[in-house]
């Protein structure tokens, strides 16, 4: 089968090679999926650079998100062949979704919600699962809360903007230019702020009439998150989702104490099958009534993957990309 492999450490266009490899065999508790679409995310860029915590040994096939059909199962798995699923992949074992077939834990594969095609489903599950875990399970978002989303025009951010709006929050999308601001307004953000043109903490407080924001959804980290955190309202929560900037935010406990604020870690990987099915039911209900819509902004042909990942590395992508054309 055709597969993209990272064969060295560096920028995507320098280290990705298309190769022909044998079909991977699913182990106990695993299944193999014929990939019809695969979500493209910043972690795939970071794996090329070997700066992602879960980067596998060389050579490996990246790709965390997949939609497709089951073609083989390992011991202990009774899912019928031909079942249509969306899933996180066994990318940590080197068998990610940037290949014609990939491996996945059977426990993690879930049915595609009605109303989503495979391309939409491939870009849906991980961002929205993380968004639900962050906003609902960890952030305790309530209707009427002020929610600031950093990196709001990226794959994680657009899920948080839409989900926050669907759950009744007043959403502030923090972006870096006018194009991204327009995009986020179309997603439903009530306010957009260009962090390059303002002092972010001051702008957040002015937007909320001096009160501050209740939650910050942060897939960016670094200096931007530290600045935003100073605009948290009393009992506000900074949700640490990712570190697209290259660094997690370092916030002194003293500052959290004085503000009665909290730094909250968000990791969706530790949830059980039953918990994930519960989240999927909630998200599917929002999709069915039109309160969550397709988050995919562009598709990429299989042969064009290195260039697409490089554009993401260069911060030239708005929204969520999905690989198709397998």
Number of C-alpha atoms within 10 A of each C-alpha: 11 16 26 26 24 27 16 18 17 17 20 25 16 15 17 25 18 17 11 12 12 9 16 14 14 21 16 13 15 23 30 27 31 21 29 20 31 34 31 28 23 18 21 25 25 22 23 27 17 20 14 16 9 13 20 18 13 14 16 23 29 31 28 24 30 37 32 27 21 24 17 19 24 17 11 11 16 11 14 12 14 13 13 17 21 28 27 26 29 23 23 16 16 21 25 29 35 30 28 20 25 30 30 29 20 24 16 19 23 19 14 22 21 11 13 16 13 23 23 25 29 32 29 29 24 24 23 25 21 21 28 25 21 27 24 16 14 16 23 14 21 15 12 13 18 26 29 32 29 28 26 32 28 27 27 30 27 29 31 31 29 25 25 30 22 17 17 15 23 23 28 28 31 27 24 17 15 12 11 23 21 14 19 28 16 11 21 19 26 15 16 24 23 17 19 11 10 11 13 21 21 15 19 26 18 13 17 16 9 13 15 25 29 26 29 29 31 30 24 25 24 19 14 18 27 17 16 27 30 21 26 28 20 16 13 24 27 27 24 21 23 22 18 18 15 13 13 19 22 12 15 9 12 9 13 19 10 9 17 14 21 20 17 16 15 24 16 19 13 9 12 12 14 10 11 20 15 12 19 20 13 12 20 19 15 16 18 14 9 12 15 20 18 18 22 20 14 13 19 19 13 22 15 11 22 20 15 24 26 17 16 22 18 11 11 11 19 20 22 26 26 27 28 21 12 17
